[in-house]
Amino acid sequence: MCRFQWQGICLMDRKRRQILNAALLGPVSLALPWLNANASVRERNLSFYHTHTGEKLSLVYHDGLDYLPDSLENVNSYLRDFRTGESHSIDRNLLDQLYVLQQSVNSSGVFEVISGYRSPRTNAKLRNKSNGVARKSLHMQGRAIDVRLTDVSSGNLRKAALAMRAGGVGYYKKSNFLHLDTGRFRTW
């Protein structure tokens, strides 16, 4: 079963497909450099604006063949716990989830980040202030993000995220943002 699909492409299983395409179509693509041997392969990019730090980040994190280590490091640093400065590796599937979501709503906007990684200490402090913070939050594993998209209403973004059924989708209408994570599909 593929958790993240876009236009019928399983993003999780891309590596296996790329190896097969390279073996079967590699010689053809070398002979005809203008021919894209695998039309489904495309680079994946994301743009962010962090609402708490004012920082911006726009990058290609996947070149169509593989994830880009330097870009992933930039994402890890960018989505750090802005309260403590601690960073953590961000789940690549979360980036793919954001990418597919943005493509599904035909957006060219920027993801406004409310929260990315949260250290256990930050999560505990937030839990003491609010009952809406999970004790075992996926934010602490780099598997969750709270966002909105500049050119799509949060309500419409929520509908698209629910249709993907790719992980947790929390909608905070009053605060105008979505929680997305790579856990099991559930909603609130």
Phi and psi in degrees as a GROMACS rama.xvg file:
@    title "Ramachandran Plot"
@    xaxis  label "Phi"
@    yaxis  label "Psi"
@TYPE xy
-98.4252  126  CYS-2
-81.343  -32.0643  ARG-3
-125.631  111.085  PHE-4
-120.426  147.406  GLN-5
-144.774  123.7  TRP-6
49.0671  43.0195  GLN-7
76.8333  4.23953  GLY-8
-96.8093  127.671  ILE-9
-84.9054  109.232  CYS-10
-68.2655  -30.9436  LEU-11
-70.7758  -28.9315  MET-12
-103.488  15.3232  ASP-13
-63.3428  -38.4901  ARG-14
-58.3507  -47.0072  LYS-15
-60.2559  -43.1761  ARG-16
-66.0508  -37.6767  ARG-17
-65.1016  -41.0362  GLN-18
-62.444  -45.4221  ILE-19
-62.9852  -45.6087  LEU-20
-61.7593  -41.4743  ASN-21
-62.4099  -41.5544  ALA-22
-66.6543  -42.3858  ALA-23
-84.3775  -38.7334  LEU-24
-110.925  -6.1415  LEU-25
-52.2962  -51.215  GLY-26
-60.0758  -35.5125  PRO-27
-66.8161  -44.0659  VAL-28
-68.109  -29.3702  SER-29
-70.5275  -36.9716  LEU-30
-71.8863  -32.8721  ALA-31
-123.857  81.6316  LEU-32
-59.5648  -24.5926  PRO-33
-78.6856  -11.2691  TRP-34
-84.6561  124.278  LEU-35
-85.5293  104.102  ASN-36
-61.4711  -30.0315  ALA-37
-128.974  92.3695  ASN-38
-60.6096  -20.5932  ALA-39
-79.7232  -13.5753  SER-40
-81.6973  121.847  VAL-41
-148.558  153.979  ARG-42
-72.2435  152.43  GLU-43
-117.13  128.692  ARG-44
-131.167  155.249  ASN-45
-140.566  149.951  LEU-46
-127.644  137.053  SER-47
-130.436  153.159  PHE-48
-134.334  124.158  TYR-49
-90.5417  118.666  HIS-50
-68.2211  -21.3576  THR-51
-94.659  -30.8887  HIS-52
-104.926  -18.7055  THR-53
78.8052  2.61664  GLY-54
-76.7473  147.856  GLU-55
-118.117  149.333  LYS-56
-147.907  127.335  LEU-57
-134.603  125.447  SER-58
-157.08  160.106  LEU-59
-93.2678  121.499  VAL-60
-105.085  -10.0874  TYR-61
-144.194  127.731  HIS-62
-88.7617  9.12417  ASP-63
99.116  -17.7411  GLY-64
-116.943  -35.2757  LEU-65
-159.515  164.413  ASP-66
-70.0223  146.466  TYR-67
-98.9015  111.396  LEU-68
-53.9854  -42.3639  PRO-69
-64.1621  -39.5333  ASP-70
-66.4904  -40.2573  SER-71
-62.9013  -39.7918  LEU-72
-62.5362  -40.5767  GLU-73
-62.6554  -41.1618  ASN-74
-63.8056  -44.5536  VAL-75
-56.8979  -44.4158  ASN-76
-69.0841  -43.4349  SER-77
-64.0131  -42.4407  TYR-78
-89.6919  21.1447  LEU-79
-60.0605  165.525  ARG-80
-69.3143  106.488  ASP-81
-68.7261  -15.0576  PHE-82
-80.5233  -35.409  ARG-83
-112.73  -19.0364  THR-84
86.0273  -3.35472  GLY-85
-72.3268  141.137  GLU-86
-119.57  166.248  SER-87
-153.442  152.508  HIS-88
-66.8483  136.303  SER-89
-94.6287  133.136  ILE-90
-58.087  123.633  ASP-91
-58.1031  -33.1072  ARG-92
-64.387  -30.2492  ASN-93
-66.3248  -40.832  LEU-94
-63.7291  -43.953  LEU-95
-62.7994  -37.9254  ASP-96
-61.88  -44.6063  GLN-97
-62.3513  -43.7844  LEU-98
-61.2092  -49.4342  TYR-99
-63.8318  -40.8843  VAL-100
-60.6412  -46.0803  LEU-101
-62.9805  -41.6734  GLN-102
-65.1779  -38.114  GLN-103
-67.0012  -25.0431  SER-104
-102.981  11.2142  VAL-105
55.6486  44.219  ASN-106
-98.7683  144.042  SER-107
-117.7  16.3308  SER-108
-78.8721  -174.125  GLY-109
-111.874  137.335  VAL-110
-77.778  121.007  PHE-111
-89.2559  117.772  GLU-112
-91.4506  125.46  VAL-113
-96.1363  -41.7848  ILE-114
-154.281  134.759  SER-115
-113.319  -116.32  GLY-116
-66.5147  142.467  TYR-117
-128.462  130.024  ARG-118
-69.4349  156.823  SER-119
-55.408  -37.2908  PRO-120
-64.4667  -44.6575  ARG-121
-63.8198  -43.5237  THR-122
-60.5929  -41.3049  ASN-123
-63.6481  -41.9443  ALA-124
-63.1422  -42.4233  LYS-125
-66.9297  -36.6433  LEU-126
-63.0492  -35.2895  ARG-127
-68.0296  -25.9576  ASN-128
-91.3273  -23.8575  LYS-129
-146.024  142.81  SER-130
-85.1209  0.542909  ASN-131
-89.5128  7.15601  GLY-132
-105.643  122.37  VAL-133
-71.1395  140.518  ALA-134
-60.4015  -41.7944  ARG-135
-109.061  47.8238  LYS-136
-53.8372  137.039  SER-137
-69.8318  -12.9468  LEU-138
-58.3622  -34.3455  HIS-139
-72.836  -11.4614  MET-140
-108.621  5.25023  GLN-141
70.5435  25.5647  GLY-142
-114.331  14.7408  ARG-143
-145.815  153.503  ALA-144
-149.675  145.665  ILE-145
-110.258  122.113  ASP-146
-146.233  167.927  VAL-147
-139.738  166.743  ARG-148
-119.421  130.015  LEU-149
-61.5137  -30.4641  THR-150
-111.286  15.7908  ASP-151
-138.043  134.188  VAL-152
-64.1352  149.007  SER-153
-62.7589  -31.648  SER-154
-63.7181  -43.5962  GLY-155
-70.5602  -35.1087  ASN-156
-64.0737  -40.3282  LEU-157
-59.8349  -46.162  ARG-158
-58.6006  -43.3245  LYS-159
-66.5155  -40.2907  ALA-160
-65.3477  -39.8954  ALA-161
-64.1541  -39.1552  LEU-162
-64.7239  -30.503  ALA-163
-69.5016  -32.4643  MET-164
50.8661  43.9561  ARG-165
-103.444  -3.18271  ALA-166
167.587  -164.854  GLY-167
-71.4131  138.476  GLY-168
-131.471  110.784  VAL-169
-112.111  134.524  GLY-170
-114.818  120.234  TYR-171
-111.382  82.8933  TYR-172
-58.7749  -45.7485  LYS-173
-60.4082  -39.5642  LYS-174
-92.7747  -5.44469  SER-175
61.013  54.4903  ASN-176
-153.033  165.674  PHE-177
-114.967  141.474  LEU-178
-97.3007  129.931  HIS-179
-126.984  139.663  LEU-180
-147.463  171.092  ASP-181
-102.394  19.8793  THR-182
-76.8911  -164.716  GLY-183
-67.296  157.349  ARG-184
-68.8378  125.551  PHE-185
-160.713  160.612  ARG-186
-135.485  156.952  THR-187
